[in-house]
Each structure stands twice: as structure tokens, then as C-alpha cells.
């Protein structure tokens, strides 16, 4: 895993699902109730894999986690409730707002919104943004825009550990 701090984000290159899952677990340690995370990237970029890893790390039963493509909002119980949204099939930002999504922003859980770039003005101004871009079949470049303290703690958590 290659981690590179940028001026306003953290860029992480992952190689394969295991590293994507490790990144999701690390992100989960930094989440708190009422954090909204927008996930962006093309089909197959790994948005759902990352969402699953985050949810599992927050204590959600892995067998309960499904892609929200056909059910637009999944609610999962964990250490912190996880609200998993998918905007892909919605025709407009108004349709997303009609779902009552904003009611979840301060409902005491973590909100993971896949395809958030389709409704950017519907997410709260302090939302974290994770943009995933495939490099090839297994590698992804992931840009994480979150508060500076979160980015710094995430970079520290992902740094290679020196052997004693």
C-alpha cells in the first residue's frame, strides 16, 4: 500500500481486495456518529468492497451486507449504526432528497453514500469524500478528502511498521 499526503487529501494506492479491506478497517477506526462519507468512482472501482470493509470493522454482520443497488438504503446495526446508500439508479438529486437521506445525516450513525458525485449538493458540507480510480485489474488509486486531523491519523495508521 502506497500512502501519499497531498495538500488537501490523502492519496492511497491499494493492490487488491486485501489492501482495500485493510484501508476500510483503518478508515472505520476514525469514523464517529454523524459522519457522512461520499464514495465516488466508476463501476467496479471498489466502492462496495470498501463500504463492506468499513461496515464489518464497525461490527456489522458480514453476511448481512449487500450492495444497495436495488435497495437504495440499507440500515445495519453495529458498534455504530451504518446507513449505506446507493445513488446509481436514481434519476436526479431531487429523487435522492425525496428518500429522506438528509434525515440520516444526524441520526447517530455513519452514512456511506455510493455514487455521491451524482448528488454532491445533497451531502453535508463536512462530508468526507473518497474517490476511487482503477489503475488496472487489481490496483486502485484512492483519494480521501477529510479533515486534516483525520487524514494525518489515517496516514499514520497506514504507515509501514518497522520490525523491532
Buried (B, 14 or more C-beta within 10 A) or exposed (E): BEBEEEEEBBBBBBBBBEBBBBBBBBBBEBBEEBBBBBBBBEEEBBBBBBBBBBBBBBBBEEEEBEBBEEEBBBEBEBEBBBBBBBBBEBEEBEBBBEBEBBEBBEBEBBBBBBBBBBBEEBBEEEBBBBBBBBEEEEBBBBBBBBEEEBBEBBBEBBEEEEEE
